[in-house]
């Protein structure tokens, strides 16, 4: 039987060079950003009283009726009460519904400060990271991943993420064999890299440099240097990136290289693997590598594919992997995104054919990468900001969120991380699981607060 050397094809959709077009535009921060949180202090309730009542008497009566304790007096007609064990807010509402002194009963909700980064392109172009209700060029972004509120809790520190791709622009390096100079992308200057364990399985050396641009763009979504007053933000920007090159300058690579990359990542401390790539055929070699990493506790996240067909690409089709489809600004599945039974989640992948926030650009996913040209090869010493689209762009959103989860809960297994992601996803399409959206849109804030 012939040895299978199936080729993985990665599709990259490039809209336009971004640098210079908006470079002088000042940072826009919405003053009316809002987020929906269903979060409250678990053992407290706020009771509002009617005007003119004797507050001392009214508060004492509530204490007696609910068998609770006055915790805090409000400056006007309300007070906070500590609830006895086993009593819910709804139960208190029912108990006090006939109290003529009570105006309302509600949970003691928790609010959060928003930590909006100072990267100038974050607003309005990185709508894909926004909390529900934040404004992108005046249009509410209801289908971002809620990274903003998550950054008040974690930025991904302590988690190593392997990017198995075309490489990453992570170092200044001259390749004496190729006679090629490579440069560190300016907007990755503050990003942490595991340079000692980077590896290139295309050229079989220790320098996983990008000569395509795809892997660098993916890296930006996960861990672009953030709060550096430059360009774009990344989701888990304090995570450590392990660059592994398995795809060549054309964006293609063989299954044996991919398998080696997966094994290498698992053996060199990666907690999460990003594979924004896919092939049409299953393979024992590929599956065995996936199983090896999975059994070592690695969270493996893969792109579903860009054919718009009801079939998942490999390795996304393997149950050990979290498979990711793509959505656009309005939360709808993008026409190119593969779907089918086994799809796990969706995340913003962009749609450059529409401009739903009217910012003058197609709604792709914006990050810095190697200078792109339709007439000449990618130049790994020059960089620009590009809108890309694809399930390749959706996948690093889920990887970034998984990294945030592991940063808060390093003790979690890969099974628990997946459960955190699917249990807290924003349901889209038909209620419950469906083949177009899986369990729904990944939700960073929900996932990092999930408890087993």
C-alpha positions in Angstrom: 0.0 0.0 0.0 1.4 3.4 -1.0 2.4 5.7 1.8 -0.2 8.4 2.2 1.3 11.9 1.8 -2.0 13.9 1.6 -1.6 17.6 1.4 -3.2 20.0 3.8 -4.4 23.1 2.1 -4.9 26.3 4.1 -7.1 28.9 2.5 -6.3 32.5 3.3 -8.6 35.4 2.3 -6.8 38.7 2.1 -8.8 41.9 1.6 -6.2 44.7 1.6 -3.2 46.3 3.1 -4.3 48.2 6.2 -1.2 50.2 7.3 -1.4 53.9 6.4 -5.1 53.9 5.6 -6.1 54.7 9.2 -2.7 55.1 10.8 -3.4 58.7 11.9 -6.9 58.1 13.2 -7.2 58.6 17.0 -8.2 55.8 19.3 -12.0 55.6 19.5 -13.4 54.4 22.8 -17.2 54.2 23.1 -18.7 56.0 26.1 -21.8 53.9 26.0 -20.2 50.4 26.0 -22.4 48.0 27.9 -22.1 44.3 28.8 -24.8 41.8 29.9 -23.8 39.9 32.9 -26.0 37.3 34.6 -23.9 37.5 37.7 -24.8 38.4 41.3 -23.7 38.0 44.8 -25.0 34.5 45.5 -26.3 35.0 49.1 -27.6 38.6 48.9 -30.8 40.3 47.8 -31.7 44.0 47.4 -35.1 45.0 48.7 -36.5 48.4 47.7 -39.1 50.0 49.9 -42.0 52.4 49.0 -41.8 56.1 49.6 -42.9 57.2 53.1 -42.7 53.9 54.9 -40.9 53.6 58.3 -37.6 52.1 57.0 -36.6 50.8 60.4 -39.8 48.9 60.8 -39.9 47.7 57.2 -36.3 46.4 57.3 -36.9 44.5 60.5 -40.1 43.0 59.1 -38.1 41.7 56.0 -35.5 40.2 58.3 -38.1 38.3 60.3 -40.1 37.2 57.2 -37.2 35.8 55.2 -35.2 34.7 58.3 -32.3 36.8 56.9 -30.0 39.5 58.2 -29.7 43.2 57.2 -26.3 43.5 55.6 -26.2 47.1 54.3 -28.5 50.1 54.4 -28.9 52.0 51.1 -28.7 55.8 51.1 -32.3 55.9 50.0 -35.2 53.4 50.0 -33.4 50.2 49.7 -31.3 47.7 51.7 -29.2 44.6 51.2 -30.1 41.5 53.1 -28.0 38.3 53.6 -30.1 35.3 52.7 -30.3 32.1 54.8 -28.9 28.9 53.2 -31.1 27.4 50.6 -33.3 30.4 50.0 -33.2 31.9 46.4 -33.9 35.4 45.3 -37.1 34.2 43.5 -38.2 32.6 46.8 -37.7 36.0 48.6 -39.7 37.7 45.8 -42.6 35.3 46.4 -42.4 35.7 50.2 -42.4 39.5 50.0 -44.9 39.9 47.2 -47.7 40.7 49.7 -45.6 43.0 51.9 -47.2 46.5 51.4 -44.0 48.2 52.3 -41.9 46.5 49.6 -41.6 48.1 46.1 -39.2 45.6 44.5 -36.8 42.7 45.1 -33.8 42.0 42.9 -30.4 40.2 43.0 -27.3 42.2 44.1 -25.7 42.2 40.7 -22.0 42.6 40.2 -20.5 45.1 37.7 -17.0 45.2 36.2 -14.6 47.8 35.1 -13.8 47.5 31.4 -10.1 47.2 30.6 -10.0 48.5 27.0 -6.5 48.2 25.5 -4.7 51.3 24.1 -3.9 49.6 20.8 -5.2 52.1 18.2 -6.9 49.6 15.9 -8.8 47.9 18.7 -11.7 50.3 18.3 -13.6 50.0 16.1 -12.0 47.2 14.0 -11.5 44.3 16.5 -15.3 43.9 17.1 -14.6 40.2 17.3 -13.1 40.6 20.8 -15.8 42.9 22.2 -18.2 42.3 25.0 -21.9 42.0 24.1 -23.2 45.5 23.5 -19.9 47.3 23.0 -20.0 49.7 20.0 -18.0 49.3 16.8 -18.2 52.5 14.8 -21.6 53.1 16.6 -22.9 49.6 15.8 -23.5 47.2 18.7 -21.2 44.2 18.6 -23.4 41.4 20.0 -21.3 38.6 18.8 -17.8 39.2 20.0 -16.2 36.7 22.4 -16.3 38.9 25.6 -12.5 39.2 25.9 -12.7 42.7 27.3 -14.4 41.7 30.6 -12.1 38.6 30.8 -9.0 40.8 30.8 -9.9 42.1 34.2 -9.3 38.5 35.5 -6.6 37.0 33.3 -4.6 37.6 30.1 -3.3 34.0 29.7 -0.1 34.1 31.8 1.5 30.7 32.5 0.0 28.9 29.5 2.1 27.6 26.5 0.3 27.6 23.2 1.7 25.8 20.1 0.8 27.3 16.7 1.2 24.6 14.1 1.1 26.5 10.9 3.3 28.3 8.3 5.5 29.5 11.2 5.5 32.8 13.0 7.4 36.0 12.6 8.9 35.6 16.1 12.6 36.4 15.6 15.3 38.3 13.7 17.1 35.5 11.9 19.2 35.1 8.7 18.9 31.7 7.1 22.3 30.9 5.6 20.9 28.0 3.5 18.1 30.0 1.9 19.9 33.3 2.1 16.7 34.8 3.5 16.4 37.4 6.3 13.5 37.1 8.7 12.3 39.7 11.1 10.3 39.8 14.4 6.9 41.4 13.7 6.8 44.8 15.4 3.4 44.0 17.1 4.8 40.8 18.5 7.7 42.5 20.2 6.3 42.1 23.7 4.8 38.6 23.1 6.4 35.7 24.9 7.9 33.0 22.7 9.4 29.6 23.5 12.3 30.2 21.1 14.4 27.3 22.5 11.8 24.7 21.4 10.6 26.3 18.1 10.9 23.9 15.2 10.5 23.8 11.5 9.3 20.4 10.1 9.4 21.7 6.5 13.0 22.6 6.4 14.0 20.5 9.4 15.7 23.1 11.5 15.1 24.9 14.8 13.8 28.2 13.2 10.0 28.1 12.6 9.9 31.4 10.7 6.9 32.4 8.6 7.3 32.9 4.9 3.6 33.0 4.1 1.9 35.2 6.7 -0.9 32.9 7.7 0.7 31.7 10.9 1.7 35.2 12.0 -1.8 36.4 11.6 -3.1 33.5 13.6 -0.5 34.2 16.3 -1.8 37.8 16.5 -5.3 36.8 17.3 -4.0 34.6 20.2 -1.2 36.8 21.6 -0.6 40.0 19.7 1.4 42.4 21.9 -1.3 44.4 23.7 -1.4 47.7 25.5 1.7 48.8 23.6 0.0 51.7 21.8 0.5 49.9 18.5 -1.8 48.2 16.1 -4.0 45.4 17.4 -4.7 43.4 20.6 -4.5 39.7 21.2 -6.8 37.5 23.3 -4.3 35.7 25.6 -1.5 38.2 25.2 0.4 37.0 28.3 0.5 33.4 27.1 3.7 31.9 25.7 3.8 30.9 22.0 5.6 27.9 20.7 6.0 28.3 16.9 6.0 25.1 14.9 6.3 25.3 11.1 4.6 22.5 9.1 3.3 24.4 6.1 5.5 25.9 3.4 5.4 29.3 1.7 2.4 28.3 -0.3 0.4 27.3 2.8 0.6 23.5 2.1 2.2 20.7 4.1 2.1 16.9 4.4 0.4 14.8 7.1 3.7 13.5 8.4 5.0 17.0 9.1 1.7 17.9 10.9 1.9 14.7 12.9 5.5 15.5 13.9 4.4 19.0 14.9 1.6 17.7 17.1 3.9 15.3 18.9 6.6 17.9 19.2 4.1 20.3 20.8 2.9 17.7 23.3 6.4 16.8 24.2 7.6 20.4 24.8 5.0 21.6 27.2 2.1 23.0 25.1 -1.2 23.0 27.0 -3.1 24.1 23.8 -2.5 23.5 20.1 -3.8 25.7 17.3 -4.2 24.1 13.9 -5.8 26.5 11.5 -5.4 24.0 8.7 -7.1 20.9 7.3 -7.1 18.1 4.8 -10.0 16.2 3.2 -8.8 12.7 4.2 -8.4 10.9 7.5 -5.0 9.3 8.3 -3.8 6.8 10.9 -0.6 8.8 11.2 -2.4 12.0 11.8 -4.9 10.5 14.2 -2.3 8.7 16.2 -0.5 12.0 16.7 -3.7 13.7 17.8 -4.5 10.9 20.2 -1.0 11.1 21.6 -1.3 14.8 22.4 -4.8 14.4 23.7 -3.8 11.6 26.1 -1.1 13.9 27.4 -3.8 16.4 28.3 -3.4 18.9 25.5 -6.4 20.9 24.3 -6.4 20.6 20.5 -8.3 23.2 18.5 -8.8 22.9 14.7 -10.4 24.7 11.9 -13.6 23.1 10.4 -12.7 24.1 6.8 -13.6 26.7 4.3 -15.5 24.7 1.6 -19.0 25.7 2.9 -19.8 21.9 2.9 -21.5 19.7 5.5 -18.3 17.9 6.3 -15.4 18.7 8.7 -11.8 18.7 7.6 -9.1 16.6 9.3 -7.9 16.8 12.0 -11.0 18.8 13.1 -13.2 15.7 12.4 -11.5 13.8 15.2 -13.5 13.7 18.4 -10.3 14.5 20.4 -10.3 17.9 18.7 -12.4 21.0 19.3 -13.6 21.9 15.8 -14.4 25.5 15.0 -16.7 27.1 12.5 -16.8 30.8 11.6 -19.3 33.6 12.2 -19.5 37.2 11.1 -20.3 40.6 12.7 -24.1 39.8 13.0 -23.4 36.4 14.4 -24.5 34.4 11.4 -22.5 31.5 10.0 -20.3 32.7 7.2 -21.1 31.0 3.8 -17.6 29.5 3.5 -17.6 27.8 6.9 -17.9 24.0 6.9 -20.5 22.5 9.2 -21.9 19.1 10.3 -22.3 16.7 13.2 -19.2 17.0 15.3 -18.8 20.7 14.9 -18.0 21.9 18.5 -18.1 25.7 18.5 -18.1 28.8 16.3 -16.1 32.0 16.7 -15.6 35.1 14.6 -13.9 34.2 11.3 -14.9 37.4 9.4 -16.7 38.1 6.2 -14.9 40.6 4.0 -17.8 40.7 1.5 -19.9 42.8 3.9 -19.3 45.9 6.0 -22.0 45.6 8.7 -20.4 48.1 11.1 -19.9 50.6 8.2 -16.3 51.4 9.1 -15.2 51.4 5.4 -13.7 47.9 5.4 -15.0 44.4 4.9 -15.6 42.7 8.2 -12.6 40.5 8.4 -10.4 39.6 11.3 -7.6 42.3 11.6 -4.1 41.4 12.8 -0.5 42.3 11.8 1.3 39.9 9.5 3.9 39.7 6.8 3.5 42.1 3.9 1.2 40.6 1.3 1.2 41.1 -2.4 -0.7 39.4 -5.3 2.2 39.8 -7.6 5.2 38.8 -5.5 6.1 36.3 -2.6 5.4 37.4 1.0 8.3 39.4 2.4 9.2 38.2 5.9 11.0 41.5 6.7 8.0 43.8 6.1 4.7 43.9 7.9 1.2 45.3 7.6 -2.3 45.0 9.2 -4.6 42.8 7.2 -8.2 41.7 7.3 -8.3 37.9 6.8 -11.3 35.7 6.8 -11.8 31.9 7.3 -12.2 29.2 9.9 -8.4 29.6 10.2 -9.2 33.0 11.8 -12.0 31.6 14.0 -9.8 28.8 15.5 -7.3 31.1 17.3 -10.3 32.8 19.1 -11.2 29.5 20.7 -7.5 28.8 21.4 -7.1 32.2 23.1 -10.1 31.5 25.3 -8.9 28.0 26.2 -5.6 29.7 27.2 -7.5 32.2 29.4 -9.3 29.3 31.1 -6.1 27.4 31.8 -4.5 30.5 33.1 -7.2 30.8 35.8 -7.6 27.0 36.2 -4.2 25.4 35.5 -5.5 22.2 37.2 -8.2 21.7 34.6 -7.9 18.7 32.2 -8.5 19.1 28.5 -11.9 17.5 29.1 -12.8 20.2 31.6 -11.5 23.0 29.4 -13.7 21.7 26.6 -16.7 21.5 29.0 -16.1 25.1 30.1 -16.1 26.2 26.5 -19.3 24.4 25.4 -21.2 24.9 28.6 -20.9 28.7 28.4 -21.1 29.3 24.7 -23.7 31.7 23.4 -26.4 29.6 21.7 -26.9 30.5 18.1 -29.2 29.0 15.4 -31.7 26.4 16.7 -32.0 26.1 20.4 -29.3 23.7 21.8 -26.7 21.9 19.7 -26.9 22.1 16.0 -24.7 21.2 13.0 -24.3 24.8 11.9 -23.1 26.4 15.1 -22.2 23.5 17.3 -22.8 24.5 21.0 -22.6 28.1 20.0 -20.3 31.2 20.0 -17.3 30.9 22.3 -17.7 33.1 25.4 -14.4 34.0 27.1 -16.0 35.6 30.3 -18.3 32.7 30.8 -15.7 30.1 30.2 -13.1 31.5 32.7 -15.9 31.6 35.4 -17.2 28.1 34.7 -17.0 25.7 37.6 -17.0 21.9 37.2 
